[in-house]
């Protein structure tokens, strides 16, 4: 049971459940102070001994004659700019007279069951009031009249707290929000290792670590999308924390635009973590009576290692961030035509590919880029969301009917936020792109970004997409986004609101998603942004799965999917079997390894199955049967990372069913060896006193054996390979299936 207690005498808030406690207080100046976030402790009236104060040279002090109360040396909840605290603030407000000082003092609070929705923004949710408790603390800056509402939701399960902030201008003059973070938290020491997920196109979300030190460590995006480069996620873990034991705190921002995740360590070793909209270029005019809601940030504390932290994120995001028809349903196995045909296809050719896929057991055929307008290359057609009748003489409706007649579902690719200059939409509305007056306009992939901060633009795109979805039997949408924003300026906004465009753009994206998912609730949406360029919790709220990377090579995907699993559930990771040589790294990998990696995601094929040999087709049929049998366990079970591709030649991960009676272990080796050591791996999450059968070799072992002695993974590389034995190869893999015996 989650609970929130306020101790009137000590003015201390205690948020707690079975796993965690979160303590904060009202300081003597009315600001909120941070006391503790960690493993559950007993409640009591007074924890004020944690407020440590001492005179320090060169410090500045709030009260005349008092050389102890300096905000620079106090741990705070939502620090302000410019009043004895020289660290980065959570909030900075520009006022009419040019001042940027604020003084948000405690006014009141409320405690309620459940969790309120955030207006216009994705956020975690509850389905009943007993799932969580929410504290709203109201603070007021009397001089400006700005009210600040801080939201804290503690969930019943796991060490999870969701936070956000809302500003209301109840004053007599407009103000400008220059910084409005979703979360700020001061930790009492710096004894942490910083972990981030970073990379680039085709190598997204690699795990990067460094020891936290005095100064500033941050990841961010100023691209208008969360980006391939850095994910809106960070972890602070103790130096000796592993995947399986030790303390870790994860921070995740439920947002898809410009962000900043930062840890600032002062020279007294206090660590300030902030997460939210990137202040760089952000300037939101808050007129009299207007309000501004920040995105939500989610914190997870675990004393059971990184796996414990990740599993809490997985449960929360899979069950209380993802919504709708597809939340609890296994995902269909699909065949996407992109790497099979690119732009070179006809209707008959597509049906030929789909027919073979159906024969193999595929459930969904997806038509990717090239079906609309005058689209014969990436230089034309974006924005004209109607069928190219030269390629599809019966339109999307006719093609969908032919696919459905095969006994399959039909899916379609869109890139709704973009336009080519060679398009009817651009010729009709050249002012609808983001562009700065008097400046040159940069392109990316020969395309331009539509101004989604404007309702009429979003309305136009919605009408075109909704018309197709209403007319044709479309069961799946792949929503792509293939460039970041440059020359960010909206012709529809005045000069003093241009700092709002980046955020208003993302609100427009969310609005289009909300309309489409509400009006077509059974359509499965998959997000994409040149692969993983906008793979974040904000989009997961609307699209329950995302294409993790344009790099579909099985070996590269080991790192991408391992890193992605730090925060995101397996059911949300788009993963497919593609052709060899791979189209990104030109590597040849065995068909079984391509499938063994792709199983741990939504699963599908990115190739023309007609081009496979009869032997390979039989493998594909077997792979699809396997996935259908085990996909519910894979996508909705408990996932464990056992061996990292960032540190080893081998990668091992495991998933365990909810009842713990079935487990799948994925084992992968990049380079082959000879006369190698014997190997085993200790498994996790099994029932200690239950006997499990290893389906691969028929051996029986109890759960405690497998978790303490380990699963044997030795093969013919452990020794000399004699004649008559089948040798192993590079890029080898196996799936071990363990089933409890009745």
C-alpha positions in Angstrom: 0.0 0.0 0.0 1.4 3.4 -1.0 1.0 6.2 1.6 1.7 9.8 2.1 2.0 11.4 5.6 2.4 15.0 6.5 3.7 15.7 10.0 2.4 19.1 11.0 4.8 19.8 13.8 8.0 19.1 11.9 6.5 20.0 8.5 7.9 16.9 7.0 6.3 14.8 4.2 6.9 11.1 4.1 5.9 9.2 0.9 6.4 5.5 1.2 5.4 2.0 0.0 6.9 -1.5 0.7 10.1 -0.7 -1.2 10.9 3.0 -0.7 10.7 6.1 1.4 10.8 9.7 0.1 11.3 12.4 2.7 11.0 16.2 2.2 10.2 19.2 4.4 9.2 22.8 4.5 12.3 24.8 5.3 12.2 27.8 7.5 12.1 30.2 4.5 9.1 28.3 3.1 11.0 26.5 0.3 10.9 22.7 0.1 13.9 20.8 1.3 15.0 17.3 0.3 15.8 14.8 3.0 15.9 11.2 1.7 15.1 8.9 -1.2 15.9 5.3 -0.8 15.0 2.0 0.8 11.9 2.0 3.0 12.4 3.3 6.6 10.0 3.5 9.5 7.9 6.6 9.8 8.3 9.0 12.7 7.4 12.5 13.5 10.7 14.3 13.0 13.6 13.7 10.6 14.7 17.3 10.8 18.2 16.2 12.0 18.9 15.6 8.3 18.8 19.4 7.7 22.5 20.1 8.2 23.7 23.8 8.5 27.0 25.3 9.2 28.8 28.6 8.5 31.0 28.4 5.4 33.4 31.0 4.0 32.2 32.8 0.8 28.6 31.6 1.4 25.7 34.0 1.2 22.9 33.9 3.8 19.2 34.5 3.7 18.6 36.0 7.1 20.4 39.1 8.6 22.8 38.0 11.3 22.4 34.3 10.6 25.5 32.6 9.1 24.0 29.1 8.7 20.9 29.3 6.4 22.4 29.4 2.9 20.5 27.7 0.1 23.9 26.9 -1.5 24.4 24.4 1.2 20.9 23.0 1.7 19.4 20.1 -0.2 16.3 21.3 -1.9 13.3 20.0 -3.9 12.8 22.7 -6.5 15.5 25.3 -6.2 15.3 28.8 -7.6 17.8 31.1 -9.3 19.8 33.8 -7.7 19.1 33.8 -4.0 22.2 32.3 -2.2 22.2 29.2 -4.3 24.7 29.3 -7.2 23.9 25.9 -8.6 21.7 25.3 -11.6 18.0 25.9 -10.7 14.9 24.0 -11.4 13.1 27.2 -12.3 14.0 30.6 -13.8 11.4 33.3 -14.5 12.0 36.5 -16.4 9.8 39.3 -15.1 8.7 42.6 -16.5 11.4 44.6 -14.7 14.2 42.2 -16.0 14.6 40.3 -12.7 15.0 36.6 -12.7 14.6 36.0 -9.0 11.8 33.9 -7.5 10.7 33.0 -4.0 8.3 30.1 -4.0 7.1 29.5 -0.5 4.8 26.7 0.8 1.1 27.6 0.7 -0.8 24.4 1.0 -0.9 20.7 0.0 -3.4 18.0 -0.9 -3.1 14.2 -0.7 -5.4 12.1 -3.0 -5.7 8.6 -4.1 -4.9 7.8 -7.8 -3.1 10.1 -10.2 -4.4 13.1 -12.2 -3.9 13.3 -15.9 -1.5 15.9 -17.4 -3.2 18.2 -19.9 -2.0 17.6 -23.4 0.9 15.5 -22.3 1.7 11.8 -22.1 2.1 10.5 -18.5 1.8 7.4 -16.4 -1.7 6.7 -15.1 -3.7 4.6 -12.6 -6.9 2.6 -13.2 -8.0 2.8 -9.6 -7.3 5.1 -6.8 -5.7 2.5 -4.6 -2.9 2.0 -7.1 -1.1 5.2 -6.0 -1.2 8.2 -3.8 -0.5 11.7 -5.2 0.8 14.7 -3.2 0.3 18.2 -4.7 2.3 20.9 -2.9 1.3 24.4 -3.8 3.9 27.2 -3.5 3.5 30.9 -4.2 5.8 33.7 -5.2 4.0 36.6 -3.7 5.8 39.3 -5.7 5.0 38.0 -9.1 1.8 36.2 -8.2 3.0 33.0 -9.9 1.7 29.8 -8.3 3.8 26.6 -8.5 2.1 23.2 -8.1 4.5 20.3 -7.6 3.0 16.8 -8.2 4.5 13.6 -6.6 2.8 10.3 -7.3 4.1 7.2 -5.4 2.8 3.9 -6.8 1.8 1.0 -4.7 4.4 -1.3 -6.4 8.1 -0.8 -6.9 10.3 2.1 -6.0 8.6 4.5 -8.4 7.8 8.2 -8.0 6.4 10.3 -10.8 6.9 14.0 -10.7 6.0 17.2 -12.6 5.4 20.9 -12.1 2.6 23.3 -13.1 2.9 27.1 -13.2 -0.1 29.4 -13.0 0.3 33.2 -13.5 -2.1 34.7 -10.9 -0.2 38.0 -11.0 -0.7 41.3 -12.7 1.8 41.1 -15.5 3.1 38.5 -18.0 6.3 36.5 -17.1 8.5 34.3 -19.2 9.5 30.8 -18.0 13.1 30.3 -19.1 13.7 27.1 -17.0 11.0 24.8 -15.9 12.3 21.4 -15.0 10.1 18.4 -14.3 12.3 17.1 -11.5 15.1 18.3 -9.3 16.6 16.3 -6.5 19.7 16.9 -4.3 21.5 13.7 -3.1 23.8 13.9 -0.1 26.9 12.5 -1.8 28.6 11.9 -5.1 29.5 8.2 -4.7 27.8 7.2 -7.9 28.6 5.9 -11.4 26.7 7.8 -14.1 25.1 5.6 -16.8 23.6 7.0 -20.0 22.2 5.6 -23.2 23.9 7.3 -26.2 25.0 6.7 -29.8 24.0 7.8 -33.3 21.9 6.5 -36.2 22.2 2.7 -36.5 23.9 2.4 -33.0 21.4 3.9 -30.7 21.3 3.6 -26.9 24.7 2.1 -26.2 25.5 1.9 -22.5 28.0 4.5 -21.4 29.3 4.9 -17.9 31.6 7.2 -16.0 32.4 8.0 -12.4 30.5 11.0 -11.1 32.8 13.8 -10.2 32.6 17.5 -9.1 31.2 19.6 -12.0 28.4 19.0 -14.4 27.6 15.8 -16.3 24.6 16.0 -18.7 23.0 14.5 -21.8 20.5 16.5 -23.8 18.9 17.2 -27.2 18.3 20.5 -29.0 17.2 18.8 -32.2 13.4 19.0 -31.6 13.3 15.2 -31.1 14.7 13.2 -28.2 17.3 12.0 -30.7 19.5 9.0 -31.7 22.4 10.7 -29.8 21.1 10.7 -26.2 18.1 9.1 -24.7 16.1 11.0 -22.0 17.2 8.6 -19.4 20.0 8.4 -16.8 21.1 6.1 -13.9 23.1 6.9 -10.9 24.4 3.6 -9.4 26.8 2.9 -6.6 30.3 1.9 -7.8 29.8 -1.8 -6.8 26.3 -2.1 -8.1 25.9 -4.8 -10.7 22.9 -6.1 -12.7 21.8 -8.2 -9.8 22.7 -6.3 -6.5 23.3 -2.9 -5.2 21.7 0.5 -5.3 20.6 2.3 -8.4 18.4 5.3 -9.1 16.9 5.6 -12.6 15.5 8.9 -14.0 13.3 8.9 -17.1 11.6 11.8 -18.8 8.2 11.2 -20.5 8.9 13.6 -23.3 9.8 13.5 -27.0 11.3 16.9 -27.6 14.3 19.0 -26.5 15.4 17.7 -23.1 18.2 17.9 -20.5 19.2 15.3 -18.0 21.9 16.6 -15.7 23.8 15.8 -12.5 25.7 18.7 -11.0 28.1 17.9 -8.2 29.1 20.8 -6.1 32.5 21.1 -4.3 31.0 19.8 -1.1 30.0 16.6 -3.0 26.2 17.2 -3.0 24.7 15.9 -6.3 21.8 17.8 -7.9 19.9 15.9 -10.5 17.6 17.8 -12.8 15.5 16.5 -15.7 13.1 18.3 -18.0 12.7 20.5 -21.1 16.1 21.8 -22.2 16.3 25.4 -21.1 18.5 26.2 -24.1 16.2 28.2 -26.5 13.2 27.7 -24.3 11.1 30.8 -23.4 7.5 30.3 -22.6 5.4 33.5 -22.2 3.0 33.0 -19.3 0.3 35.7 -19.7 -2.0 36.7 -16.9 -4.3 33.7 -16.1 -2.3 31.3 -18.2 -0.7 28.1 -17.0 2.1 25.8 -18.1 2.5 22.1 -17.3 5.9 20.4 -17.5 6.3 16.9 -18.8 6.5 14.1 -16.3 9.7 12.6 -15.0 9.8 9.2 -13.4 12.3 8.1 -10.7 12.9 4.5 -9.8 15.0 3.4 -6.8 16.3 -0.2 -6.6 18.5 -2.0 -4.1 18.4 -5.1 -6.3 20.8 -3.9 -9.0 20.2 -2.6 -12.5 17.9 -5.5 -13.3 15.6 -4.5 -10.4 15.5 -0.9 -11.6 14.8 -2.0 -15.2 12.1 -4.4 -14.2 10.3 -1.6 -12.3 10.4 0.6 -15.4 9.2 -2.3 -17.6 6.2 -3.0 -15.4 5.3 0.7 -15.1 5.6 1.6 -18.7 4.1 -1.6 -20.1 1.1 -1.5 -17.8 0.6 2.1 -16.8 2.1 4.2 -19.7 1.1 2.2 -22.7 -2.6 2.4 -23.2 -5.5 1.0 -25.2 -6.3 -2.1 -27.2 -2.8 -3.3 -27.7 -1.4 -2.8 -24.2 -2.1 -6.4 -23.0 -2.1 -8.2 -26.4 0.8 -10.0 -28.0 2.0 -8.2 -31.1 1.4 -9.6 -34.6 4.3 -11.1 -36.5 4.8 -8.8 -39.5 6.6 -8.7 -42.9 7.7 -5.2 -44.0 8.5 -4.6 -47.6 11.1 -1.8 -47.2 14.4 -3.7 -47.5 12.8 -6.1 -50.0 11.8 -3.5 -52.5 12.6 0.1 -51.3 10.7 2.3 -53.8 10.6 -0.3 -56.6 7.3 -2.1 -56.3 3.9 -2.7 -57.9 0.7 -3.9 -56.3 1.2 -7.4 -57.7 4.7 -7.5 -56.4 3.6 -6.6 -52.9 0.9 -9.3 -53.0 3.5 -11.8 -54.1 5.7 -10.9 -51.1 2.7 -11.0 -48.8 1.5 -14.4 -50.1 4.8 -16.0 -49.3 4.8 -14.4 -45.9 1.3 -15.8 -45.2 2.4 -19.3 -46.3 5.1 -19.0 -43.6 2.7 -17.9 -40.9 3.2 -14.1 -40.9 0.1 -12.3 -39.6 0.6 -8.7 -40.8 2.0 -7.2 -44.1 3.3 -3.7 -43.9 3.7 -1.4 -47.0 6.5 1.1 -46.2 7.6 4.3 -47.9 6.7 5.0 -51.6 2.9 4.5 -51.9 1.7 8.1 -52.0 1.7 11.2 -54.2 4.5 11.3 -56.8 6.8 9.4 -54.5 9.4 7.6 -56.6 12.4 8.7 -54.5 13.0 10.5 -51.3 12.8 13.9 -53.1 9.1 14.1 -53.7 5.6 13.3 -52.4 5.8 13.8 -48.6 2.7 15.6 -47.5 0.4 14.1 -50.2 -1.2 11.3 -48.2 -3.2 9.7 -51.0 -2.3 6.7 -53.1 -0.1 6.8 -56.2 -2.5 5.2 -58.7 0.4 4.4 -61.1 1.7 2.0 -58.6 -1.5 1.1 -56.8 -4.3 1.4 -59.4 -6.9 0.3 -56.8 -5.5 2.5 -54.2 -4.8 1.6 -50.6 -8.3 0.3 -50.1 -7.9 -2.2 -53.0 -4.4 -3.3 -51.8 -5.7 -3.8 -48.3 -8.6 -5.9 -49.5 -6.2 -8.1 -51.4 -3.9 -8.6 -48.3 -6.9 -9.3 -46.1 -8.2 -11.8 -48.6 -5.0 -13.8 -48.0 -5.9 -14.0 -44.3 -3.5 -11.3 -43.2 -3.8 -7.8 -41.7 -2.5 -4.8 -43.6 -0.3 -2.0 -42.3 0.9 1.3 -43.8 3.8 3.7 -43.4 3.4 7.5 -42.9 5.7 10.4 -42.2 3.1 12.9 -41.2 5.3 15.6 -39.8 7.3 16.2 -43.0 6.9 17.6 -46.5 8.9 17.7 -49.7 9.0 20.9 -51.8 8.0 18.7 -54.7 4.5 18.0 -53.3 1.0 19.4 -53.8 0.8 20.3 -50.0 4.0 22.4 -50.2 2.9 24.1 -53.4 -0.4 25.0 -51.7 1.0 26.0 -48.4 4.7 27.0 -48.6 4.4 28.9 -45.3 3.5 25.7 -43.4 7.1 24.7 -42.8 9.3 25.8 -40.0 11.5 28.5 -41.4 13.1 31.8 -40.2 12.4 34.9 -42.2 15.4 36.1 -44.1 17.4 33.0 -43.5 18.1 30.0 -45.7 16.1 26.9 -45.1 18.1 23.6 -44.4 16.8 20.3 -45.6 17.3 16.8 -44.3 16.8 13.9 -46.6 15.4 16.4 -49.1 12.5 17.2 -46.8 11.2 19.9 -44.5 9.5 20.0 -41.2 5.8 21.0 -41.0 4.9 23.6 -38.4 3.0 21.3 -36.0 2.7 24.2 -33.5 -0.1 25.4 -35.8 -3.5 23.7 -35.3 -4.5 24.1 -39.0 -1.4 22.2 -40.1 -2.1 19.3 -37.7 -5.8 19.4 -38.7 -4.9 19.0 -42.4 -2.6 16.0 -41.8 -5.2 14.4 -39.5 -7.9 14.7 -42.2 -5.8 13.0 -44.8 -4.7 10.2 -42.5 -8.2 9.7 -41.0 -9.7 9.5 -44.5 -7.5 6.6 -45.4 -8.0 4.8 -42.1 -11.8 5.1 -42.5 -11.8 4.0 -46.1 -9.3 1.1 -46.0 -8.9 -1.8 -43.7 -5.6 -0.6 -42.1 -4.6 -2.4 -38.9 -1.2 -1.0 -38.3 0.6 2.4 -38.8 4.3 2.8 -38.9 4.8 6.5 -38.0 8.2 7.7 -39.2 10.2 10.9 -38.7 13.4 11.2 -40.7 14.9 14.6 -39.8 15.4 17.0 -36.9 14.3 20.6 -36.7 16.4 23.5 -38.0 15.5 27.2 -38.4 12.9 26.8 -35.7 10.5 29.7 -36.2 6.7 29.8 -36.6 5.0 32.3 -38.9 1.9 32.0 -36.7 3.5 33.2 -33.4 4.7 36.7 -32.4 8.3 37.5 -31.6 7.9 37.1 -27.8 6.6 33.5 -28.3 9.2 32.1 -30.6 10.9 30.4 -27.7 7.7 28.2 -27.4 7.9 26.7 -30.9 9.9 23.6 -30.1 7.6 22.6 -27.2 4.4 23.6 -29.1 5.6 21.4 -32.0 5.8 18.3 -29.8 2.4 19.2 -28.3 1.1 19.1 -31.9 2.6 15.7 -32.5 1.0 14.4 -29.3 -2.3 16.0 -30.4 -2.3 14.2 -33.8 -1.4 10.9 -32.1 -4.2 11.4 -29.5 -6.8 12.1 -32.2 -5.8 9.1 -34.3 -5.5 6.6 -31.5 -8.8 7.8 -30.0 -10.7 7.5 -33.2 -9.1 4.4 -34.5 -8.5 2.5 -31.2 -7.7 -0.9 -32.6 -5.0 0.3 -35.0 -1.6 -0.7 -33.8 0.9 2.2 -34.0 4.6 1.7 -34.2 6.8 4.8 -33.9 9.9 5.3 -35.9 12.4 8.1 -36.4 15.0 6.9 -38.8 15.1 4.0 -36.5 15.5 5.0 -32.8 15.7 8.8 -33.1 12.5 9.3 -31.0 12.4 6.2 -28.9 11.2 7.6 -25.6 8.4 7.2 -23.0 6.5 10.1 -24.5 5.9 8.3 -27.8 5.3 5.0 -26.0 2.2 6.5 -24.5 0.6 6.6 -27.9 2.5 3.9 -29.9 3.0 0.8 -27.8 6.0 -0.3 -29.8 8.9 1.5 -31.5 11.4 0.6 -34.2 14.5 0.4 -32.1 17.0 1.1 -34.9 17.4 1.1 -38.7 20.3 -1.2 -38.0 18.8 -4.7 -38.2 22.1 -6.6 -38.1 21.8 -9.2 -35.4 25.2 -8.6 -33.9 24.7 -4.8 -33.7 21.2 -5.4 -32.3 22.7 -7.2 -29.3 24.0 -3.9 -28.0 21.1 -1.8 -29.1 18.5 -4.1 -27.5 20.6 -4.6 -24.4 20.9 -0.9 -23.8 17.3 -0.2 -24.7 16.2 -2.8 -22.1 17.7 -0.6 -19.3 14.4 1.4 -19.4 12.0 0.1 -22.0 9.9 -3.1 -21.9 10.6 -5.9 -24.4 7.0 -5.5 -25.8 8.0 -2.0 -26.9 11.1 -2.9 -28.9 10.6 -3.4 -32.6 13.0 -6.1 -33.9 13.1 -7.9 -37.2 14.9 -10.5 -39.2 16.5 -8.9 -42.2 18.4 -10.1 -45.3 22.1 -10.9 -45.5 24.5 -9.4 -46.3 22.9 -6.9 -43.9 22.0 -3.6 -45.6 23.7 -1.5 -42.8 26.9 -3.3 -42.0 27.0 -5.8 -44.8 27.7 -8.7 -42.4 26.5 -12.2 -43.1 24.9 -13.8 -40.0 23.1 -17.1 -39.7 19.4 -17.1 -40.1 18.9 -18.7 -36.7 20.9 -16.0 -35.0 18.9 -13.2 -36.7 15.7 -14.8 -35.3 17.2 -15.5 -31.9 17.9 -11.8 -31.4 14.7 -10.6 -32.9 12.6 -12.8 -30.7 13.3 -10.5 -27.8 11.1 -7.7 -29.2 8.0 -7.5 -31.3 9.4 -9.8 -34.1 9.0 -9.7 -37.8 10.8 -10.0 -41.2 12.3 -7.2 -43.2 12.9 -9.1 -46.5 11.3 -10.9 -49.4 10.7 -14.5 -48.3 10.4 -15.6 -51.9 14.2 -15.2 -52.2 15.0 -17.7 -49.5 15.9 -21.3 -50.2 13.4 -24.1 -49.4 15.6 -25.0 -46.4 15.5 -21.4 -45.2 11.8 -21.2 -45.6 11.4 -24.2 -43.3 13.6 -22.4 -40.8 11.3 -19.3 -41.0 8.2 -21.4 -40.5 9.8 -23.0 -37.4 10.8 -19.6 -36.1 7.3 -18.1 -36.5 5.8 -21.2 -34.8 8.3 -20.7 -31.9 7.5 -17.0 -31.6 3.8 -17.7 -31.5 4.2 -20.2 -28.8 6.4 -18.1 -26.6 5.7 -14.4 -27.5 3.4 -13.8 -24.5 6.2 -14.9 -22.1 8.9 -12.9 -24.1 6.9 -9.7 -24.4 5.2 -9.7 -21.0 7.5 -11.7 -18.8 10.2 -10.6 -16.4 13.4 -9.8 -18.3 16.9 -10.2 -16.9 20.2 -9.1 -18.4 22.9 -11.7 -17.5 25.9 -10.9 -19.6 26.7 -7.7 -21.4 27.8 -7.3 -25.1 29.6 -4.1 -24.1 32.0 -6.2 -21.9 32.0 -9.7 -23.4 32.2 -11.7 -26.6 29.1 -13.4 -25.3 25.7 -11.8 -24.6 23.1 -13.6 -22.4 19.7 -12.5 -21.3 16.7 -14.3 -19.9 12.9 -13.9 -19.6 10.7 -15.6 -17.0 7.0 -16.1 -17.2 4.7 -14.5 -14.6 4.1 -17.8 -12.9 7.9 -18.6 -13.1 7.2 -22.0 -14.7 8.7 -21.2 -18.1 11.9 -19.4 -18.9 13.8 -18.6 -22.1 17.5 -17.9 -22.2 19.1 -16.2 -25.1 22.8 -17.0 -25.6 24.8 -15.2 -28.3 28.5 -15.4 -29.2 30.0 -12.9 -31.6 33.4 -14.5 -32.5 34.1 -18.3 -32.5 36.9 -19.8 -30.5 38.9 -23.0 -30.2 39.9 -25.0 -27.1 37.9 -22.6 -25.0 36.9 -23.0 -21.3 33.8 -24.7 -20.2 31.1 -22.1 -19.6 27.9 -21.7 -17.5 25.6 -18.9 -16.5 23.7 -18.4 -13.2 20.0 -17.9 -14.0 17.5 -15.6 -12.2 13.9 -15.5 -11.2 13.1 -19.3 -11.1 11.3 -21.3 -8.4 14.0 -22.8 -6.2 12.2 -26.1 -5.4 10.8 -26.7 -8.9 12.3 -29.1 -11.4 12.8 -27.7 -14.8 13.3 -29.6 -18.1 15.8 -28.2 -20.5 13.8 -28.7 -23.8 16.9 -28.5 -25.9 18.7 -31.5 -24.4 16.1 -33.1 -22.1 18.1 -32.6 -18.9 16.3 -31.8 -15.6 17.5 -29.3 -13.0 15.9 -27.7 -10.0 15.6 -23.9 -9.9 18.1 -23.5 -7.2 20.6 -25.5 -9.2 20.1 -23.3 -12.2 20.4 -20.1 -10.2 23.4 -21.1 -8.1 25.4 -23.7 -10.0 24.2 -22.3 -13.3 23.0 -23.4 -16.8 25.8 -25.2 -18.7 26.5 -23.4 -22.0 29.6 -25.2 -23.1 29.8 -26.4 -26.7 32.3 -28.0 -29.1 34.5 -25.0 -28.8 35.5 -26.3 -25.4 38.3 -28.5 -26.6 39.5 -29.7 -30.0 36.8 -30.2 -32.7 37.2 -33.7 -34.0 35.8 -35.1 -37.2 32.2 -36.0 -37.1 31.3 -33.1 -34.8 29.5 -30.0 -36.2 31.7 -27.0 -35.6 30.5 -23.7 -34.3 30.8 -20.5 -36.3 31.1 -16.8 -35.7 27.8 -15.1 -34.8 26.4 -18.2 -33.2 23.4 -18.3 -30.8 21.0 -20.6 -29.0 17.7 -20.3 -27.2 17.4 -22.5 -24.1 13.8 -23.2 -23.1 13.2 -24.3 -19.5 9.8 -25.7 -18.5 8.6 -26.7 -15.0 7.8 -30.4 -14.8 4.4 -31.2 -13.3 
